């Protein structure tokens, strides 16, 4: 929202583009290494054949004499080497997976070994465990007891942190690494504070004096000097300065997992001033308030946060300036009915951080913070008579209020067409307004939950959902196999010329590979025919050199093919798809962000883009490789044993049926797996924002852990179903592969007297390998289909409507705008 309202799309786009360029550079290096490994392992069997045949030709006979190569030796060897293709091919994938796993484990390990909050910083006791105030003539039960407390945001023995005023008021800044000899800078020093049970205590002071930090210290969010102690008697409820709202209904944001009690709920709704807001909503308290409360004003979110804390029925309430975001009349309502001496929480301990002074006369205890220490403490009258820091603070605030009221009155008079005395004397007129002028008040919050200026998109979203009150739209999910339109989207991202060049290189590479085996067949045929006709045989080196040249040519072509496919085409498509998605997201209207959880957007930019970046180019490369290999294999078998062509159509139809039957369920399971990640990302994001509140309130930590585990279980279950689907496919493909080999062997034996033995050996060696290649092809087709789901999901956002162009070709008149309107 801030990015859009301030027209900061381009600067942010440039920053993202720099990071993306670095990522693509790393991906290019990774793809290059993967291509080299693929080439090395795919060429191993050819190189093994070359060295094996060379060794046998020169030393394969008796007593290390030259051996005689024939069909049985060569093609049996080729068949055996072909069996090694599968495990050797898996080495590349295993190597890449091992590297990725190692990197991931190191990152996770680094995170898990980071410093955690020390649970012993605050000693927590039940409400029944109390101490008395030391040194008093009477005994009074305590809720919070701090003795000689010195607190800092960084671990004292490790390093020092430089804090801004914002940090002192509760906002953590990045840690600055320093030497262990430098002490950590304390934010709060020598704090001794005793807060009796049931008291209303106000924490006051200028900005940046440590008021919010004091609440964090009570919650155990800061490091503490070992000399001091913090004791808390009872359960805590925390209302942060920036209200924490989750993507749920109004009711769910208030009860927050607690059992629903209608009478208690109605009482709290009234005390928090939410009843008029709920009456304005089409679905009442069942209306969704978008992620981070996007369709609420600051004051409305704060009242929901206060209602949630009240519903927790805690013993101690830590309130971090919750009244600063509300109108004056709402402030009075909340004080009278919720926070103040006669409010709903009158019997609870309330520690209120505030910058206002109008309620201080009615609190039980005032604590004045100055430079991170308590400068004064006591009742209102006592502190005013002391004429010290609190007196000066009240005096400065009163002067500021008078100036603010004077300015406010001038603005009000101007808006209602009244002339200021000074302006009247100068002969100038104030602007006039119509009937649509703002209502009286400071305008920080309207008395309805859907404000006029900040939630029009939310109104539209709700009206579009009938009376259900739903704001967040369900994530769209297609069914069945991925359509050809998605394939064309990816092909266009690659660009058709690059795709055609890539296909041509695959065909050329496979032709060279077939040529190596035909050269071996020529070696045998030429040698036997020369012996039969009485010609002098050619030297063995002639055949070996020819075979070696073809092997080297194939390796060179394979290098070019793999680099072109994965590095050039794959990363080009990835860059085009990513840029299109980013461009669309940056130009989306605000209504899109109101109705779309951030976790869903993050899922597109993380899991889906990662699949397009890394896995899809690799699987696409394998797909074309297996298509060219199988096509070449069928040509060789058809040329060598034409009768086998009779068995090919039913086999291919059977493979196609299995693949088609499998892909219908596989693609849907993949989509389910992909969509199940968005709720986890969203929940994790919301948890990070409200982590202080979760840790402070009893039972919320366990509740959010269970919710996270439930979402993770859904992902694991769907992924497990997807893997079981793949195991189903594997069993049937292996069975069909065995049938294919059996048919090829049977036909060769049946026609043994009519076929050339060398051609039969060549055909059988290809038939044995073809079963594995067809199995790989079907799996790869399914893998590509499933990975194209990511392209489909990204393209969904790329097709959504965007805002109007920033610049248009329309010419404006020289006097535009006129009459004070656009």
Buried (B, 14 or more C-beta within 10 A) or exposed (E): EEEBEEEEBEEEBEEBEEEBEEBBEEBBEBBBBBBBBBBBBBBBBBBBBBEBBBEBBBEBEEEEEEBBBBBEBBBBBBBBBBEEBEEBBEBBBEBBEEEEEEEEEEEEEEEEEEEEBEEEBBBBBEBEEBBBBEEEEEEBBBBBBBBEBBBBBBBBEBBBBEBEEEBBBBBBEEBEEBEEEEEBBBBBBBBEBBBBBBBBBBBBBBEBBBBBBBBBBBBBBBBBBEEBBBBBBBBBBBBBBBBBBBBBBBBBBBBBEBEEEEEBBEBBBBBBBBEEBBEEBBBBBBBBBBBBBBBBBBBBBBBBBBBBBBBBBBBBBBBBBBBBBBBEEBBBBBBBBBBBBEBBBEEBBBBBBBBBBBBBEBBBBBBBBBEBBBBBBBBBEEBBEEEBBBBEBBEEBEEEBEEEEEEBEBEBBBBEEEBBEEBEEEEEEBEEEEEEEBEEBEEBBBBBBBBEEBBBBBBEBBEEBEEEBBBBBEBEBBEEBBEEEBBEBBBEBBBEEBBEBBBEBBBBBBBBBBBBBBBBBBBBBBBBEEEEEEEEEEEBEEBBEBBBEBBBBBBEBBBBBBBBBBBBBBBBBBBBBBBBBBEBBBBBBBBBBBBBBBBBBBBBBEBBBBBBBBBBBBBBBBBBBBBBBBBBBBBBBBEBBEEBEEBBEEBEEBBEEBBEEBBEBBBBBBBBBBBBBBBBBBBBBBBEBBBBBBBBBBEBBEBBEEBBEEBBEBBEEBBEEBEEBBEBBEEBBEEBBEBBBEBBBEBBEEBEEEBBBBBBBBBBBBBBBBBBBBBBBBBBBBBBBBBBBBBBBBBBBBEEEBEEEEEEEEEEEEEEEEEEEE
